[in-house]
Amino acid sequence: MLNHDYENKQDIGITYKIKYDVCISPTAGILDYEKGRSTGLCADTWLSDTPLAG
């Protein structure tokens, strides 16, 4: 899949969650709070998945 994106000159993003016991560098991906948020300012890239009611 990553090769396909490279061939089509598309950007990709790798996300990770902090609730698991896996430690990776904050600059290695996008922190996913998933229905949450930080308690303070965060200098690194992050996102929050919040579904919209339909």
N, C-alpha and C positions, 0 to 999 in steps of 0.2 A: 504494500500500500504506500509506503513512504517513497519507493522508487517511482510509482505511478504519479504521485504528486510532484516529484522533482522533474519528471519528464514533461509534465504539463505546466511547469513553472508556477505551481501553486504553493502558497504558504500553509504550513500546518502548525498546530499547537498541541503540546503534550500537557495533560493536566494530571494533578496528583492530589490526594487528600491527606490531611495530617492525622486523621483518626486511626490510621494503621501504623504499626511499628516499623515503618520503612523510612529511613532518613535519606533524603536527597537534598542537594543544594537548592535554595529558593530560586536561583537563576537557571536551573535546569528545566523548568516547566512553569505552568500556571497553577497556582494554588486554588483548589476548588472547595469553597466553604459549604456547598450544598445545603441550601435552605438556612444559611447562617451568615455570620459576619464576624469581623475582627472586633475586639474590644478597644482598639486604638488605631492610630494611623499605621498603614502598611506601605512601605516604600516599594515592595516587590509587586509584580503583576498578580492579580487574583480575580476570581469570578465567583458568583453565587447563583446556583440553579434554583429558581423559584417558579414552580408551575403556575400558570394562570388558570383560574377556574373557567370552565367552558360553558 
